[in-house]
Amino acid sequence: MRYSKFTITLLCLCASNSYALELITATENQSVNQIEQKFDIDNLLISINDRLSNHKKSEYDYESLLTNIKNEKEHYNKAILALPNTILTESDPSNYFKEIETLVKNIDSLEKKSVEDEIKNKENYQDILKQYEIVNSQRTQRSAQLFALKK
């Protein structure tokens, strides 16, 4: 019997606390919905995340380009090292010189592309960071308005 009185007292306490909770009114609910609609950032986040994914792919492509440049330079160095032997063994080394010239032009164009890609990637990343700052600002404003409504 003693435990049953304690249980009943505990249930009464919980029941009285649930009546003390305030319910949200219809106008407050409407205000919350307006704030949620005003600061709807889901589509913006999706587009920013897509841009970030594309940026990561561009970074990977840039790293691949740097690897290609390194490989081409190694190929060029090997061709330069083999140049004296080629001059001595071949009667007309002009084709070999053309091959070296092609390597030099290829390396030059790859290096120009790498510089352009690096600048583009940096600018793109800065733009993505600015968009994330905008989203964070909107989140802060939304939270502040919801907190003000709560008060």
Secondary structure, DSSP 8 states (H G I E B T S, - for coil): -HHHHHHHHHHHHHHHHHHHS----HHHHHHHHHHHHHT--HHHHHHHHHHHHHHHHHHHHHHHHHHHHHHHHHHHHHHHHHHHHHHHH-S-THHHHHHHHHHHHHHHHHHHHHHHHHHHHHHHHHHHHHHHHHHHHHHHHHHHHHHHHH-
